[in-house]
Structures are given as C-alpha cells and as structure tokens.
Amino acid sequence: MPPPYDEAYDDGGRARPQYAELLQALDDPAGLAARVKERLRGRGVSFGAAPDGLFALDPVPRVLTAGEWSEIQVGVAQRLRALDAFVADVYGDQRALVAGVLPRSIVESSPHYEPSMRGAPVSRWIAFAGLDVVRCPDGRFRVIEDQVRMASGLAYAVAARETLRDLLPVDPPRSDLTLAYGELALALRDASPVEEPRIVLLSDGPDAAAWWEHVRLARELCAPVVRLADLQMREGRLVAWLDGRTRAVDVVYHRTDDDRFRGSPLELLIDPCVRGTLTVVNAPGAGVADDKLVHPYVDDLVRFYCEQEPLLPSLASLPAAEVADLECFVVKPRGEMGGEDVVIWRDADESTRRRLRDAIDRDPHEWVAQELVTLSVHPTVCDGRLEPRHVDLRPYAVLDDRGVRVLPGGISRVALRRGSMVVNSGQGGGAKDTWVPA
C-alpha cells in the first residue's frame, strides 16, 4: 500500500506552511501533554471508555488550510442534503427506490428501517449529523461513514479548544466554537412544528461513557437530561417527569446507546412521532441513511437528489459475502456504531478471521467490506515525544430551515497505538482540536 499522507510535513520532511509556527514552538511536548491532562482532570472532562476515565485529548492540534476546509464544508453540506432527502423519500414517495438508484431490499432489510414511520408528519428527518472523513494517500478527502443516528463528540470538540487555548504556545483561530451550541439549539427548535418546544436530552444516565457531554449539552441547550424510565405516554403525548411532576415533551434529543427503535425500549417514541405530537432528533428510521450497505450508493443519491457530482465521495465498499479475498478490506457490521466488531482483515489473527467468516456465512447481508486505505498521519505526543499517528476527521453539521451549516472545525480522532488505524474513542482512540481559518 502507498505511504500515508502526512498532515504536518511535506515529502521533503519540511513543515507545511500552516504548521511551521506551531511545530517550532512545541519544545516540550511531554510537559504540554501533562498540563493538558491536569487541566482536563480539574475541569472533570471525563469519558467513561478511556483507560483513565478522562477525555483523551492530544495537545497537538490539526490545522487545515482555507482550501481544505472549503472542500470539506461544501462536500459535507452537499452530502447531507442528499441524505436528508433520501430519508424523507424512503418514508414518502420512494422515488429513488422506484428509479433503481439502490435496491429496495437493502433499505427494507436495514436494522434501522421503521416501516411505521411511512407517511409520518416529520418536518425534519435529520437535524444534526457528522461524517467520518479520511484523507487518502493521494491527499484527497473521502467519507468512510455517515453518522446520522447519533453524531457524538460536539461538546468534546468545544472542550478541546477551551482546554488548549491557554496552554499552547501559539494562538488558535478566533472562531468561537461555543457558538455551535446555539446552532444545535436552533436546529432542535426548528425540527419541531411547535413555536416554543420543550426539549429534553435522552441519556442512559451516569453510566453512559459520554455522560460528561450529555450534562454539558443539557446545560448549554437548556434541555434537561431524562432517562427512559422518566418517560411515559399520556393521551397520545409523551410526558417526562421533571422537577417532581410530569410535563409534555415536544422534542427528544436522543443520546442513548440504544440506536434501534423497533423492538427496543425506544419504541415508546414511535407512536407520538407518527401522531405528530413529538419530534425526535434524529427521527426514528433516519438510521437507514448511515446503514453501511447504503453507503456505497450515497454518491448516486447525491446525483439523484442534488443533480450534481459528489464533491466528497464515499470510500468504496460492498457486501462482505461478495468478496473472496478480504486481505485489502476492512470488515464491518452494517448496523453498528463506535467501531464495534470492525476488523482490518490484514491485521486479524486466524481465530478472528474464522469467527468473522462464520458470521458472514450465517448472515451474509449483515456484513460490509470497505476498501482499506492508509489514513493520513499527524504528529502526536506519545511517550513524551512527537510521533506520527493515524487520524480521521469528524465535521458536524446542523440542518434546519436555513439549509445545512457545517460547524467550524469539528474534531479529529487519532489512533494512539503505533500502526493502528482504529481511531474510535470507544476503542482506545483519542482526539485533537481541529483548526480551520476563522
């Protein structure tokens, strides 16, 4: 495979212009990393899946040029317009299925397809989303996954900027990332037909790995945290126990680990959505848009709904059962999130390969093989010194009546183990502040 693209250094080993000042000023990476960790501990920025329980923030930010960020912004907005149109179409006229843009069987077999939502009076199927974007060895950006069900990490992106602002020897961009909270709050309100909706954030509670984020978001959005046990139906309305009494709820911002509605406790939310008395962000059934078997067709969906060529194309993938030799692929379950059961075939031992082959044989439509590409690398503090580690990028966007707005920066995820390309925070990865031109 070709060598990875280096985010910070050119082929001659010289710092790229946007990194020159930053890298020159990093004369004590070990000390900086220690100060960052102490600051995070003092602020209580926790993440339950991390070994030490803290948000794993690397102190060396990723820096994108104006041209790179413009390419990402425009591509993300185009892609999310198409995905929102696709979900509305799936539960509406199904034009894309009738036209054969993708097989009907893929949509209807999706674990996130909700047939009862067809014809539901949903004003906004997708209000908040993220994409997992990688830079390939050729320097171009591509999408490996679309995160529609539950794009987590926004509050951690803001915390990364707040933490590093006073500790780094150079100044970050002037853009105020805390404005992202206002953008999200507006998107949640606009998703509801009610003029002044009552919004709650649905969480698994203190045992959730991202509990710190849930609490921070709840405060910033003025949306109290509730659990499923706090919710019930009364006369066709969802109500929540708040401040010792029940109150009708208009919008649920869903952040539990359970991402399936049908056949799960979340099924409670479907009936009021169908009645039009409740908005869930994102709507039940919207997960068909980030089904990994749908992913290979998203470029065609962009062409179908936007009548444009995709500006941020998908990384190639296909059903794993159709691939005889998986050596150059990453195998993923079609409906899971957070890196669960994701296996880079070339790095897997024989026992893992046998287990996955058996699983693919049992459920051939539940596994996807995605082209293996070498993710770009970025200088990262490891054992007190800077070493290259693989990274991806998660930009966030809100969709409301004004269109799609990509929030500045997002967060870059980094594989902290040498040679690993598994960047998911739940699988031992970390994060980087991401700088874009103000």
C-alpha positions in Angstrom: 0.0 0.0 0.0 1.2 3.6 -0.7 2.6 5.5 2.3 0.2 7.7 4.3 -0.3 11.4 3.6 1.5 13.4 6.3 -0.7 16.2 7.6 2.1 18.3 9.0 5.2 17.6 6.9 5.7 17.6 3.1 7.6 14.8 1.2 10.9 16.6 1.9 10.3 16.5 5.6 9.7 20.2 5.9 6.8 21.5 8.0 3.8 22.5 5.9 3.3 26.3 6.0 0.2 26.1 8.2 2.2 24.0 10.8 5.5 25.8 10.8 4.9 28.2 13.7 3.1 25.6 15.8 5.7 22.8 15.4 8.6 25.2 16.1 7.0 26.3 19.3 6.4 22.7 20.6 9.7 22.4 22.5 8.3 20.4 25.5 5.6 18.1 24.2 5.8 15.9 27.3 5.2 18.8 29.6 2.4 20.2 27.5 0.7 16.8 27.5 0.9 16.6 31.3 -0.6 20.1 31.6 -3.4 19.3 29.3 -4.3 16.2 31.2 -4.2 18.1 34.5 -6.5 20.8 33.1 -8.9 18.1 31.8 -8.9 16.4 35.2 -9.5 19.7 37.0 -12.4 20.5 34.7 -13.8 17.0 35.1 -13.9 16.3 31.3 -14.5 12.6 31.6 -15.1 9.8 29.1 -16.0 6.5 30.6 -14.5 4.3 27.9 -11.0 5.8 28.3 -8.5 3.8 30.4 -8.1 6.6 33.0 -11.7 7.9 32.6 -10.5 11.2 31.1 -11.2 12.6 27.6 -8.1 11.5 25.7 -7.0 14.9 24.2 -3.7 15.1 22.3 -2.2 18.6 22.7 -1.1 18.9 19.1 -4.0 20.4 17.1 -4.7 19.5 13.5 -4.5 22.6 11.2 -6.5 22.7 7.9 -5.9 25.3 5.2 -8.7 27.5 3.9 -8.8 25.5 0.7 -9.0 22.2 2.5 -11.8 23.4 4.8 -13.7 24.9 1.9 -13.6 21.5 0.1 -14.8 19.7 3.3 -17.6 22.2 4.0 -19.1 22.2 0.6 -18.8 18.4 0.3 -20.4 17.8 3.7 -23.3 20.2 3.0 -24.0 18.5 -0.4 -23.9 15.0 1.1 -26.2 15.8 4.0 -28.7 17.5 1.7 -28.9 14.3 -0.3 -29.1 12.0 2.8 -31.9 14.1 4.3 -33.8 14.0 1.0 -33.2 10.2 0.8 -34.7 9.5 4.3 -37.7 11.7 3.5 -38.1 9.8 0.3 -37.8 6.4 1.9 -40.8 7.3 4.2 -42.6 9.1 1.4 -42.8 8.5 -2.4 -39.7 6.3 -2.6 -38.6 7.8 -5.9 -35.1 6.6 -5.5 -36.2 3.0 -5.0 -38.6 3.1 -7.9 -35.9 4.6 -10.1 -33.5 1.8 -9.0 -30.9 4.1 -7.5 -30.4 1.4 -4.9 -32.1 -1.9 -4.3 -35.3 -1.8 -2.2 -34.2 -4.9 -0.4 -31.2 -3.0 1.2 -33.5 -0.3 2.6 -36.2 -2.7 3.8 -33.7 -5.1 5.4 -31.9 -2.3 7.3 -32.0 -2.8 11.1 -32.8 1.0 11.2 -35.8 0.9 8.8 -39.0 1.8 10.5 -42.0 0.9 8.3 -44.5 2.5 10.7 -42.8 5.9 10.0 -44.0 5.9 6.4 -46.2 9.0 5.9 -45.5 10.3 9.4 -45.7 14.2 9.7 -42.0 14.7 10.2 -40.8 18.2 9.4 -37.1 17.4 9.7 -35.7 13.8 9.4 -32.1 14.8 10.0 -31.3 17.9 12.2 -27.8 17.1 13.3 -25.2 14.9 11.8 -21.5 14.2 11.5 -19.4 12.5 8.8 -16.2 10.4 9.3 -13.8 11.8 6.7 -10.4 10.5 5.9 -7.5 11.8 3.8 -6.2 9.1 1.5 -2.6 8.8 0.4 -3.4 10.9 -2.7 -4.3 13.8 -0.5 -8.0 13.7 -1.3 -10.7 13.6 1.3 -13.3 10.8 1.3 -16.1 9.6 3.6 -15.8 6.3 5.3 -19.1 6.5 7.3 -22.0 8.9 7.7 -23.1 9.4 11.3 -26.8 10.2 11.3 -28.2 8.2 14.2 -26.0 9.8 17.0 -23.1 12.0 16.0 -21.4 12.3 19.3 -18.4 14.5 20.4 -19.5 18.1 19.8 -19.1 19.1 23.4 -15.7 17.4 23.5 -14.7 19.5 20.4 -15.5 22.6 22.3 -13.7 21.4 25.4 -10.6 20.6 23.4 -10.5 24.3 22.2 -11.2 25.7 25.7 -8.5 23.4 27.2 -5.7 24.2 24.8 -6.4 27.9 24.3 -4.3 29.0 27.4 -1.8 26.1 27.2 -0.5 26.2 23.7 2.4 28.5 22.8 0.5 29.8 19.7 -3.0 31.1 19.4 -5.8 29.1 17.9 -8.2 30.6 15.3 -10.5 33.3 16.6 -13.7 31.4 15.7 -15.8 30.8 18.8 -16.7 27.1 19.0 -19.2 27.6 21.8 -21.5 29.1 19.1 -22.0 25.5 18.0 -24.3 25.1 21.0 -26.6 27.8 19.8 -26.6 26.4 16.3 -27.6 23.0 17.7 -30.3 24.5 19.9 -31.8 26.3 16.9 -31.8 23.2 14.8 -33.6 21.3 17.6 -36.2 24.0 17.8 -36.7 24.3 14.0 -37.2 20.5 13.8 -40.4 20.9 15.8 -43.6 22.4 14.5 -44.2 23.9 17.9 -43.1 27.5 18.2 -41.5 27.2 21.7 -40.9 23.5 22.1 -40.0 21.8 25.4 -36.8 19.9 24.7 -35.2 17.0 26.7 -32.0 15.1 26.2 -32.5 11.4 26.5 -29.5 9.6 28.0 -28.6 6.3 29.7 -27.5 8.3 32.7 -24.3 8.5 34.7 -23.2 5.1 33.4 -23.0 6.4 29.8 -19.4 6.7 28.5 -20.2 10.3 27.3 -22.1 11.3 30.4 -20.0 14.4 30.8 -21.0 15.5 27.3 -24.7 14.8 28.0 -24.6 17.0 31.1 -22.7 19.8 29.2 -25.1 19.7 26.3 -28.1 19.7 28.5 -26.9 22.9 30.3 -26.0 24.7 27.0 -29.2 23.7 25.3 -31.5 24.3 28.3 -32.7 20.8 27.8 -33.0 18.7 31.0 -31.5 15.2 30.9 -34.0 12.4 31.2 -33.8 8.6 31.1 -36.3 6.2 29.5 -37.7 5.4 33.0 -38.7 9.1 33.2 -40.9 9.0 30.1 -44.4 7.7 29.5 -47.3 8.2 27.2 -50.5 10.0 28.3 -53.4 10.7 26.0 -51.2 10.4 22.9 -48.5 12.7 24.2 -45.0 11.9 25.5 -44.5 13.2 29.0 -41.4 13.3 31.2 -41.0 13.5 35.0 -39.3 16.9 35.5 -38.9 18.7 38.8 -41.2 16.2 40.5 -44.1 16.4 38.1 -45.0 15.4 34.5 -44.6 17.8 31.7 -45.4 17.3 28.0 -42.3 16.9 25.8 -42.1 18.3 22.2 -38.5 17.4 21.2 -36.3 14.5 22.3 -32.6 14.8 21.6 -31.7 11.2 21.6 -28.3 10.2 23.1 -28.7 6.7 24.5 -26.5 3.8 23.4 -29.6 2.0 22.0 -29.9 3.2 18.4 -32.7 0.8 17.3 -36.3 1.9 17.9 -38.4 -1.1 16.7 -38.4 -3.9 19.3 -36.5 -1.9 21.9 -37.5 0.4 24.8 -37.2 3.3 22.3 -40.3 2.0 20.6 -42.2 4.2 23.0 -41.2 7.2 20.9 -42.5 6.0 17.6 -46.3 6.4 18.2 -46.1 10.1 19.2 -43.9 10.7 16.2 -46.4 9.1 13.9 -49.2 11.2 15.6 -47.2 14.3 15.0 -47.0 15.2 18.7 -43.3 14.6 19.1 -40.1 15.3 17.3 -37.0 13.0 17.8 -33.6 14.2 16.7 -32.8 12.4 14.6 -36.2 10.9 13.6 -36.9 7.2 14.1 -35.9 5.5 10.9 -33.3 8.1 9.8 -30.6 5.5 10.5 -31.2 4.0 7.1 -29.0 6.9 5.8 -26.0 5.6 7.7 -26.6 1.9 7.2 -23.2 0.7 5.8 -24.9 -1.2 3.0 -26.4 2.1 1.9 -23.0 3.8 2.0 -21.9 2.5 -1.4 -24.9 4.2 -3.0 -24.6 7.6 -1.4 -22.7 9.1 -4.4 -25.5 8.0 -6.6 -28.0 9.5 -4.2 -26.2 12.8 -4.4 -26.5 12.7 -8.2 -30.2 11.8 -7.9 -31.3 14.4 -5.4 -28.8 17.2 -6.0 -28.2 16.7 -9.7 -24.5 17.2 -9.0 -21.4 15.2 -9.0 -20.4 14.2 -5.4 -17.8 16.6 -4.0 -16.9 14.4 -1.1 -17.2 10.8 -2.4 -17.6 7.6 -0.4 -14.8 5.2 0.1 -15.6 2.1 -1.9 -17.5 -0.8 -0.1 -19.6 -3.8 -0.9 -21.3 -6.7 0.8 -18.6 -8.8 2.5 -20.1 -12.0 1.2 -19.3 -11.0 -2.3 -15.5 -10.7 -1.6 -13.5 -13.9 -1.9 -10.2 -12.4 -0.6 -10.7 -9.8 2.2 -7.0 -9.1 2.6 -7.3 -5.5 1.3 -10.6 -4.7 3.2 -12.0 -3.6 6.5 -14.9 -5.8 7.6 -17.8 -4.0 9.5 -21.3 -5.0 10.7 -23.8 -3.0 8.6 -25.8 -1.5 11.5 -23.4 -0.8 14.4 -21.6 2.3 15.6 -18.5 3.2 17.5 -16.1 0.8 15.8 -17.9 -2.3 17.3 -16.7 -5.5 15.6 -14.7 -3.6 13.0 -11.8 -5.7 11.8 -8.9 -4.8 9.5 -8.5 -8.1 7.8 -4.8 -8.0 7.1 -4.1 -7.4 10.8 -6.5 -10.0 12.1 -5.4 -13.3 13.6 -6.7 -16.6 12.2 -9.2 -17.1 15.1 -10.8 -13.7 14.4 -10.9 -14.4 10.7 -12.7 -17.7 11.2 -15.2 -16.1 13.6 -16.0 -13.4 11.1 -16.2 -15.8 8.1 -18.7 -17.9 10.1 -20.7 -14.7 11.0 -20.7 -13.7 7.3 -21.8 -17.1 6.2 -24.7 -17.1 8.8 -25.8 -13.5 8.0 -24.4 -12.6 4.5 -26.5 -9.3 4.4 -25.2 -8.0 7.7 -21.6 -7.5 6.9 -19.8 -5.0 4.7 -16.3 -5.0 3.3 -14.8 -1.5 2.8 -11.7 -0.7 0.8 -8.7 -0.5 3.1 -6.8 2.8 2.8 -4.0 4.1 4.8 -5.3 7.0 6.9 -3.2 10.2 7.0 -0.8 10.7 9.9 -0.3 13.6 12.3 2.3 14.4 14.9 1.0 13.2 18.3 2.5 13.1 21.7 3.4 9.5 22.6 5.7 8.6 25.5 6.7 12.3 25.7 7.8 12.8 22.1 6.1 13.6 18.8 5.3 10.5 16.7 3.1 10.1 13.6 -0.3 8.6 14.3 -3.3 7.9 12.0 -6.2 10.4 12.1 -9.6 11.0 10.6 -11.9 14.0 10.9 -15.5 14.3 12.1 -17.1 17.6 11.0 -20.5 18.4 12.4 -23.4 20.0 10.6 -26.9 21.2 11.5 -29.8 21.0 9.1 -32.7 23.4 9.5 -35.0 25.7 7.6 -32.0 27.8 6.5 -30.3 24.8 5.0 -27.1 22.9 6.0 -24.5 24.7 8.1 -21.1 22.9 8.8 -19.8 23.9 12.2 -16.2 25.2 12.3 -13.5 22.6 12.9 -15.2 19.6 14.3 -12.8 17.1 15.9 -10.0 14.9 14.6 -9.8 11.5 16.0 -6.4 9.8 16.4 -5.3 6.2 16.9 -2.9 6.4 19.9 -1.3 3.0 19.3 1.6 2.8 16.9 0.5 1.4 13.5 -3.2 1.2 14.5 -5.8 2.8 12.2 -8.7 2.4 14.8 -9.4 5.9 15.9 -12.8 5.4 17.6 -12.7 6.8 21.2 -14.6 3.7 22.4 -11.8 1.5 21.0 -8.9 3.3 22.6 -8.5 6.3 20.3 -8.0 9.9 21.2 -8.9 13.3 19.9 -7.3 16.5 18.5 -8.5 20.1 18.4 -9.0 21.0 14.7 -8.2 24.4 13.5 -9.8 26.0 10.5 -9.5 29.5 9.2 -11.7 31.9 11.2 
